[in-house]
Every structure is written in C-alpha cells, then in structure tokens.
Amino acid sequence: MTGVFNRRPALAGCGNFVRNSFYYTLPAILVFFVLYPLCAYSSPNTIGIETEGTCFVSGGDMAPTRDSAINDSMRKAVQRVVLTLISEDVAVENSDVIDDNIYSKSEGYIQDYRILKEGMEDGLYRVRVRATLSVGDIRNALGMLGVLTDEWQPEEHITMVVVVMVSGIEKYSDFKTFKEALETDIKGVNAVRLRRMGSDVAVMDVDMRGSAAGLANELTMREFGNFSLYITDINPGVIGLNMVKE
C-alpha cells in the first residue's frame, strides 16, 4: 500500500500511543502545498532519507500502532542525518543529550514524507517511509548542544574505498548520468569501479578522499534532473542509495 505526501506527524513512542493529528491540520497542509509544491526536494539545505519504522501490535485498534511505526521511521531518518554530521563515537558519547534535544523532537526536522509501503509482518506493523529533512536545522541543533566539531570535517588527504549501492535503476541512461557525475563532478572522488550490475541495482567501489557521510550528502543534494537520490543505508564504508524518478 502506498501513501501520499504528509506534513510533520505527531510524535509518539511505541508504548505511548497518541492519535494522529493529521485531520486537524489538513487545511494548513493544503495551503502549504499550494504555495510551495515540492520545493523541499530541490533545496540544497535538505536531504532525502528512506527508513522503515516498526511497532509491536497489541489490541484491536491499529491506528495508534500505525502512528507509532511512522514516528519510529521519522526518528530513524533524523538519526541517519545526525550521523552524516558527527562521528558515531561522538553520537554515542552524547546519546542522552541528543536523544532529549533532537531525537525526541524529530517531527520538527521533517519537511514532508511519503509512505511507500506498510502492513503487518511477524507480529510487527511495518511502515516504509521516504522523508525530506532539514539538514540545516539539525546541524544548528547539534551546534547548540556543542557536539558539532571541526574534527568531523573530512580530511582531503585521507583516501578510502567506499562501496556505493544504488537501487531503483529504471534506465541505464540514468545510471550512466549518475556514474559520470560521480566520476567527474564530485570533489574528492579519484576512481569508480563497477563491481556488479543487475536489472535495477548497481554496486560500485569508489576510491575517494573524505568520508562516506560527506559523499552521501553531496549525492543526495545534487540535482540530476530526471531523478533524485535517497539514502537507504550509511556507515563509514558503505552508502546505500535509492534512485527515484522525478
């Protein structure tokens, strides 16, 4: 089942069910999209993330369970953006303060989202969401907490190999556009070697200077014209991306 674009969901933990306030804010949502249709996707200050949220099913009323699964996916999306801005060690060391001041307020960083898939599986309600988040707001919040430091800025002289996996490829011409941009237009990339390519997915080894987080940020903020890229996975050695047609 697919959904439509929504404006910031009401946060609720999996054990603290809260009714979705969507119907009460519908007029404001309609005004927003009339005035600013999909502007967030082209802004250099936003990033696209795909996540899956879950919640245990208990009782017969599925509405609060669904809301909690959506909120879980929103929280995971914000967590991924945080890890593109600070190191995992810093995030773990300051987990309590980040949780209290950023993760608990995830809805404030979500500009819009779309439900891609949802349903029951193994006693869990699962919701796959594609969200657009404000990188600038999250960066400012981390700065105010004192955990955004210069040490996390990529060192240009450090060379590493990052595995880049791209799914959702519908046309080879789109993949060619992506690969050429990666090889020639992205600062710090020295070489791109195609490891394998299937019907809709490609895996590459990218020799580069800097960090996987920095590369992912550049790729998702770049305007390709026919498609956009959304982060599905990120760690120091692997970047997962989903190619979505415009």
C-alpha positions, 0 to 999 in steps of 0.5 A: 500500500502506498501513501501520499505526501504528509506534513510533520506527524505527531510524535509518539513512542511505541508504548505511548500511543497518541492519535494522529493529528493529521485531520486537524491540520489538513487545511494548513497542509493544503495551503502549504502545498499550494504555495510551495509544491515540492520545493523541499526536494530541490533545496540544497539545505535538505536531504532525502532519507528512506527508513522503515519504522516498526511497532509491536501490535497489541489490541484491536485498534491499529491506528495508534500502532500505525502512528507509532511505526511512522514516528519510529521511521521519522526518528530513524531518518533524523538519526541517519542525518545526525550521523552524516554530521558527527562521528558515531563515537561522538553520537554515542558519547552524547546519546542522552543529550541528543536523544532529549534535544533532537531525537525526541523532537524529530517531527520538527526536522521533517519537511514532508514524507511519503509512505511507500509501503506498510502492513503487518509482518511477524507480529510487527506493523511495518511502515516504509517511509521516504522523508525530506529533512532539514539538514540545516536545522539539525546541524544548528541543533547539534551546534547548540548542544556543542557536539558539532566539531571541526574534527568531523570535517573530512580530511582531503588527504585521507583516501578510502574505498567506499562501496556505493549501492544504488537501487531503483535503476529504471534506465541505464541512461540514468545510471550512466548520468549518475556514474559520470557525475560521480566520476567527474563532478564530485570533489574528492572522488579519484576512481569508480569501479563497477563491481556488479550490475543487475536489472535495477541495482548497481554496486560500485567501489569508489576510491575517494578522499573524505568520508562516506557521510560527506559523499552521501550528502553531496549525492543526495543534494545534487540535482540530476534532473530526471531523478533524485537520490535517497539514502537507504543505508550509511556507515563509514564504508558503505552508502546505500542509495535509492534512485527515484524518478522525478 
